[in-house]
């Protein structure tokens, strides 16, 4: 992709050093790019496969002290010729756009970082987050809308689905491969005897992220309503980012404990034994909240130092109090033929109790890996554009 024509005053300026080049951008900002970094990111046909767009260059063949034989720039970007060494190269070119979007300075990385926006329940309704099933199954634009809802808000809905078993799997496979778990490729949520999961009882369920005992819990969950004739059984979705932000604002010590202290989550039955340790709140290296691993039914026994246990329980109870408060809960009734789709890491889901003697309630569900979900989203956003950035 060619760069747009630039005025001379809009062309960045190079300042070369012994081990790196400084780019002085038109707005006065600077970015430093090591010569080794530039060399190992070369896009020429000797270094990067032109179809797979994967690096063929051997890291070990580049001298750590490498410096350009020549370096120049024009309105489009930077051109470099390298001295002879053990890795063949046809010469390197980096567009200004490519270099700008890959500045390594912390401030630049934070500026381009996408952060989830916590939502208020008063701003949500099913209709504004819904896509028709037949349209999503046949058109890329409606499917993109659905995926964008889930990526942005953590939740989306599909309406007009056939009330047929395993239709939820067809919807999920329109997006990516189904992510299997110890419940199989899909599961049926209904009240039944000898239930191996609380979801298969008529009890109310507290806000939780599914399968918190797994080392890698499922990414995106689909729950398709086939029958909902029972009294009760209202669906609930909660934004864990909003809850965690509320906790951090009002009780920083509790937030610190839940985001740094690993505790045990366990799911044990006749056919499986899954136990892992993790934090309840997941934050990244910048302190931004990514999601939660909250599942009261699978927590513990809490095996941290006895001196910390009461502090942990107080913190966990405070987090649950926030998550179960009415202002944090998006409550609705899912009708037959409707499906809720949500990010299982970010969104906690729950339900009110229902009376199984008043009617049948049957949902079917499955999961898709979040990596594959995001991959599908980005490919749809690209709309056939070349992925080989230079």
N, C-alpha and C positions, 0 to 999 in steps of 0.2 A: 504494500500500500504506500503510495507516494505521499510525501509531506506537502502541506499547502505552501504556496509561495509566501515568503516572509520578507518583511522590510529589513533592511540592514540592522536597524535598531532592535529588531525582535530576534535576531540570531544569537544564541548563547555564545559565550566566549570561553576559550580553553586556556588554562594555565598549567603547564606541564611541570611535574616534579620528578624526583628520582625514582619513586616507586608507584606514582599515581598521577592522575590528571584531575585538576579541579575544573568543574564547569560552573561558570558564572552565568546564572540565568537572567533573562531580561528584567525580572522583578527584583534583582539584587541578591537573591538567595544563591547559596553555593552548595554543590554536592561533590563529594570526593569518590573517585572510582579507581581502585587498584588496577595496575596493569595486569596482574595475574588474573583478577576477576574478569577483566575485559577479554583476556585471551581465552579463558575457559568458557566464556559465553559466546564465542564466535559462531556465526550462523552460516558460514560458507559450507559448500558441499563436502569439503574434506572433514569438517568438524561436526556438522549436524546433519542427520539423515534428512533428505529433502521431503520425504513422504511421512515417515513416522515422527519427524521433528523431535528426535531424541538425540542426545549427545553421543557421538562416536569417539570424540576426543579422549585420549588417555590423560587423566590428571597428572600421572607420574612423569609424563613426557614433557611437561612444561616446567622450565626452570623457575624456582620461586623468585628469582631475581630478574625475571624477564622484563624488558622494556621495549617499547616500539622502535623499529628502525626508522619509521616516519609516522607522523600523526598529523592529520589536518581535519578541517571541518568546512562545511558549506551550509546553505540554508536548509538542507535536508537532514544532516546529521554528521557523525564522526567517521572518518576513514583511517584505518590503521594498517600498515605493513609491518610484519614481524621479522626479526632476524632469523637466520637458519637455526633450527633446533630439531629435536627428535619427533615432533608432531608436525606433519605437513599442514599447510594452511594456504588458502588462496587469497588471503587478506580479509580483514574484518570491516564490517559496516554496522553502525548502530544508529537508528533514527533518533531524533530528539525526543519523540514521543516515547519510544522504548526506554531510553535512558531516564526520562523524567518519571515514568511510572515505576521505575525500579531503584529509585534512590534508597540507599541503605540507612541513611541517618534516621535516628529514632523519631524525630519530629515529623519527617516526611512520611514514614511508615504509618504513624498515627493519623496523619492528615488523610491518608487514602483508605484507612481502615473502615470497613462497614460494621456498624454496631446495630444490634437489634434495638428497636424502640418498644419500651414497655407500654402496654395498652391499659386503658381504663374501660371497665365493663360498660360504662354508660355510652361509649362510642361504638359498640358492637351490635350487629344484628346478623342473623343468618343470611338474609337476602343479599346483603351487600358483599358477602364473602362466598357466594354460591355460583356454581357452574353447572350447566345441564349435562347430564351423563352422555347422551348421544352426541352432543357437540364436542365434548372433551375426548370422546373415543374416536372421532373422525377428523377433528380440526386441530392444528397445532396452536392457533391463537387462543382458543378457549382453554386448552391444556396449559399453556403458558400462564394464563390468568390464574388458574388454580394453583399452580406451583409457586407463582409469585405471592399469592395470598399466604401460603404456608411459610414461605421464606421470610416474608416481611412481618406478618402478624403471628405466625406459629400455627395458624388454623385456617382451614377452608372447608367448604361443603360441596357435595355433589348431590344434585336432585334428579328426580326422574329415572332412577335406576330400576331395572327389572327386579321384581321381588322373587328372585330365584337364587338358590344356593350357589355359592362360589362366584357370584357376580363380582364380589369384592376383589377376588383374585384377578379377574380380567382388568378391572380398573387399575390395580396396583401394577400389573405387568405392562400396562400401557406406558408406565413411567419407567420402570426398571425391573430387575430381577427381584423376586420375593425373598426376603431375608428369613430363613428358617430359624426356629428356636426349639426348645424342648417340648413345645406344644405343637410342633409340626409346621407345615407351610401355611396353615390357617387354623382358626379356632372358632368355636361356637360359644357365645355367651348367653347362657340361659340357666335358670334354676333347675338343679338336678340332684338326685340323691348321691351320697358318697362323693361330694364335690372335692376335687383336688386343688381348688383355688377359690378364694372368697368371692371372686367375680361370678362363680357358678352357683351362688346362693342368692336369696332375695334381699340380703342385708345391704344397708347403706355402705358405700365405700368412701373413705376419706381421700382427699386429693393425693395423687401419687403418680410417679413415673413408672411405666411398666418394666418388669423384669430387672429390678435394681440389683439383684444378686448376681447378674451376669457381669463378667469382666467388661464386655462391650454390649450394653443394653441396646435394644432395637432403636432405629433412627426415626422413621416416620410411621405412624400407625393409621390404619384405616378401620373404621367401625361402621358397618353397613346394617341398617335396621331392616329386618324382614317382617317382624311382627312386633307391635307395641300396644297391646290391648289391655295390659295390666294396669291397675291403679298404682300411681307412684312411678318411680323409675326415671325421674327427671335427670337429664344429663348435665354435667358441670365441667367447665374448662377453666383453668386458672393459669395465668401467666407467671411462671416461676421467677422470671427476671424482675417483674414488678414486686413480687413478694420479697425477694432477696434484697432489692434496693430499699424497700421499706424497712426491713430488718437492719440493714447497714446504717440507715439514717437514724433510726431510733435506738438501736442497741448495738453499737460497733463491736463490743466484746463478744456478743453472741454470734454476730456475723463472722468475726475472725475465727472463732472456734469451729463453726460449721463449715467454713471454707478451707480450713487447714488440718483439722483433726480427722484421721481416717477411722471409720468404724466398720463393723461387720454387717453385711446383709446376707441373708441365707434363705434358700428355698429348697426344702427337702421333702420328698415324697417317695412312694414305692419305686418309681421309675427314674428319679433323678436326684442328684445331690449337688447343688450349686451354691458355693459360698465364696464371697469376695469382700475385700475391704476397699472403701473409697470415702471421699468427703461427701457430705450432703449437698453442699453448694459448690459448683464448679466455676472457677474463675481462671482467666488466662494470665499470661505474664504481665499484662498491663493492668490487671485488677478488674477488667470488664467481666461481668457475669455472663456465662454461657448457658447455664441451665442448672438442673438439680438432679440428684439421685435421691428422691424422697419417696419412701414406701414404708409407712408405719407398720404394716403387717409383716414385712420382711426384715425389719431392723433387729439386729442383735443376735444373741446377747451382746450388749455393749461391752467390749473388752479393751477399754482404755484404763489408764491409771485410776484407781479408786478416788484419788484426790480430784480428778477432773470429771468424774461421772456425773455428779450433781450439776456441775456447770453445763455439761453437755445436755442433760435432760432439760434444764431450764431453757437453754438456747433452742433446742428442738421443739419444745412445747410452744415457745414464743413464735417460731416460724410457722407451726401448724395453726396457731391462733390467727395469724395473718392470712394464711391460705384458706382458712375456713370462714373468714369474715365475708359478709354478704357483698361488700363493695369490691372484693377481689374476684368474685365468681361470676362467670358468664353462664347463666342457667337457661336451658331450653329443653324442649321435648322433641326428640327425633322421631319423625314419622316414617312409616314403611316406605321404602324406596329412596330414603335419604342416607347419606354417608358423611360422617365427619372424618376429616383428614387432619392430623396434627403432628407437630414435631415432638416426639416423645422425650427429648432431652430438655426442651424449653417449656413445654406445656404439661402441667399436671391435670389429670382428669379424675372425675369422681362421679358418683350418682347417688340419688336418694333411694331409700328402701322402696320396695314394691311388694304388692300382694299377689303371689303366684296363683291364688285361688280365684282372683278376679279376672284373669285372662292370661294369654300367653305373651311372653316377652322374649324375643330371639334376635340377637345381633350376631353377625359374623365379622371376623376381623383377620387382618394379616399385617405384615410389616415390610417396609422397604428400607434398605440401608441409606442413611443420610448422604453418604458420599455419592452414591449412585443417583439419588434424588437431585442433589445439587448439580451433578454432571449433566443430567437431563435438562435441568433449568437453564444452565449456561449455554448448552447447545441450542436450545430453542431461542434464547435471547440473541444468539449469534446470527440466526436466520440464514444459514448457509455461508456466512462470511468466512474468510480464511483465518484459521486459528494460528497460523504461523507468524506470530508477531516478530518484527525485526527492529 
